[in-house]
């Protein structure tokens, strides 16, 4: 059953105030919460932790200081920092943005030397203006930062008499001297464009290869809300040949080398209700997380010095329909004691995709989806420290129940995606295993009443458990639970100052494990920050 918030939005504010202000930790007094949204609100923020920074000498380089008014990319030049060496314990990207007026949410990217180091989206502004801040650990791209590079950044925007918001951004990199706790990749590669498709040529002594794909469904069309699409004969506005199941695949020379569930990103205009996101965005909206694929079983093949075809595709997208972007970076760790490493792919087992989408018509139409896929690949490398075997197993599953009424005045989804991955490395020394279990959830409903009041109730979940073992003994672990919940309403088909919008939102980000504890909650009502609490 779909869980619904049974209280009205205003009653929810009263309850929220009673819960929070009794603790003495809320960010505002109950009397300070307006009855509805005004012309300004708190600057956007998230409950996610800031990047932990070393206490060492640092150097800062500006990557971009520009405004976006249209779809013209910013182009500049990056020069490595002076005074911090060419190896760093950490590199931190920082984006500071501001915008005011009226504007949609916009998607953006930042490339250095062709490598995508940030994919982002923007908040929607107040008439009086907002500012926001994004931090990201980009130490993994250190190889790119050691040389002068071209910089390209774009946040595609439209500015006219209606949409007046000019997006102003300042982006820097801060380099901290020292050596990273975990060795950064020796090389960061991008794919080469050829008449026959994209290719990858790795160093001949590559001993670990990881591809990362910034896969986003976007563009304002149905693929932005891919998890709501339905197949014929269901009578819904967004169609797909086989329903809502999506899977991001990467192939090497035509063979499936990796599979993954895409994260159900929600941008700050999503679910028909920007009032959900004015202060607290959905998880990852400002810092889109790439999908990672361990391609080390293919390293023996890739190390032959020749270009190999690499293709990323999204299963389930109707033929010829746009809406997905999937740029690829390839991270490579090399064997410093060998000019060439040899090996082979020894196992490749992939099941057929199971995808059942059942339509049940009625006063409340319903589509139930059950889907999944499994892939196992294994290979070996003869390295300077002996023969090393790597086995990667990944299992995907998706269940969802999508319900709607005629005219889509009620439209709801209860969906769960799981993405389980196990990487086992054997050879000289102890066997090492890393098991990552990812779970994504979307549970929400949009209703439009007879009074033209649109209401959105939504809960989003991003959860992950990681366990690392050596010879069966646990050596490290972590558990993440990032949950957003919101409830907002406004009146349709009236001037903006007559919408009488109200809304509450909350995000709790919890991360526990062998490295410690982080637990923070932020909550809002009508654009006012009502709680900012840390529990660790």
C-alpha positions, 0 to 999 in steps of 0.5 A: 500500500502507498503510504500517505501523509494524512494530515493537511499541510498546515496541520503538519506545520503545527505538529512539526513545530510542536515536535521541534520547538520542544527540543530547543534545537530548532532553527526558527521559532514557531511564530516565525513560520509564515502561513504560506510561502512569500517572495523569499526563503532560506538558501538551499542546503542539504543534510549531506556532510561537507567534505572532510579537509586535511590540516595541511598546506593548501592551494586554490585555483579558480576553474570558472567565474561566469554567468549562464544566460543561454546555452553557450558553454564557458571555456577557460584554461586550468593551470596546476597550482604552485606550491603544493607539489603534484601529488595531493592528499585531497582535492576539493571542488567548490561551487558557489552559485546565486540566482534571483527572479524566476527560473526553471531548474537547469542541468549542468556539467564541468569538464577539465581536459574532457574529463567530467568532474561534476554533473549538477542541477540548480535550485529554483530562485526566489524573486529576491534571490538565493545562493547555494554551495556545493562541495565534492571530493575530486581527488580521484581526478588528480592525474587530470589536474597535473597538467594544464587543461582546457575547461568547459562548463555549461548550465544551459539556461533561458533568460527572457521576459518571463524567465529572468534568472541569470545563473552566476557561478564561481568554481574553485579547486583546493589542493591539499599537500600530502598523499591520499589515504587511498591511492588515486588512479594513475590515469584518468581517461576519456573515450575517443570518438571514431566513425565506428563509435567510441573507443578506449585505449588503456596503458598496457600495464593496467591492473585495475580499471573502473569506468564511471558513468554520469547517467541522467534522465533529463530534458523535460520529457518523459525520460526525466520521469522514466520510472512513471512510464507505461506500455500500451494499452495503459492510458497514461501520458508517458509511454515506453515500449516495455514500461518503466524498467531502466538499466544502464549497461556498459559494453566492451567490444559488444559484450555486456561488461557491466550493469547498474540501476540508475538512481531516480534523480529528482530535480528541483522542479520535479513531481509538479511541485517546486515548493517541495525543493526550494530549501532542501533538494532531493538527494544528489540533485546538486552533485549527481553521483556517477555509476561505477563499473569495475572492469578489471576482469577485462583488463587482460583484454584491454592491455593489448595496446589496441583501441577497444569499443566501449558503449553505454546504453540505457535499456528500456528507452523507446527507440529514437527517443532522447532524454539520457546523457551518459558521459564516461570517465575511465580510471586506471591503476597501473603496475609500476613494475611491469611495462605490460601486464597480460591476462584474460577474461575467464568467465562471462555469465549473464541472465536474460532480463526479467521484465514484467509490467502488468496493467490493471484498468479501473477507476484507479488504473494500476501498473505493477512492474517486476524486473531484474538482471544478473551478470558475473564476469571474471578474469586474471592478470599476471602482475609483478606481484603474481597472478591476480583474479577478479570476479564481479557479480552484480544483481539488479531488481526493481518492483513498482506499483504505479496508480493513477485516475483518469485525467491523472488528477491522482498519480502515485508511485511506490517503487524500490530498486536494489543493486547488489555488487560483489567484487572478489580479488584473489591472488598472492596474499589474502582474498579480498571481498567488497560487497555493496548493497544499494537500495533506492526508493520513491514513494509519493502521490500527486493529487489535484482537487476540485478547487484546483489545489495541487498537492504532492506528498513524497518520500525518497530513499538512498541507502547503501551497505558496504562490507569489506573482508579479507579471508572472510574476516570483516575489515571495514563497513559502512551503512548509509541512509539518506531520506527525504520527505516532503508535503507541499500544495499550491493553487493552479491556474492563478497568478503567482501571488495567489497560489497560497503555497504551503509546504514542509520538507525534511532530510535526514542523512545518516552514515555509520561505520568503521570510520565513525558516525555522521547524523544530521537532520534539516527541516523546513516549513514554508521556506523557513529552516525549522531544524538543523540538528546533528546527532553524532 
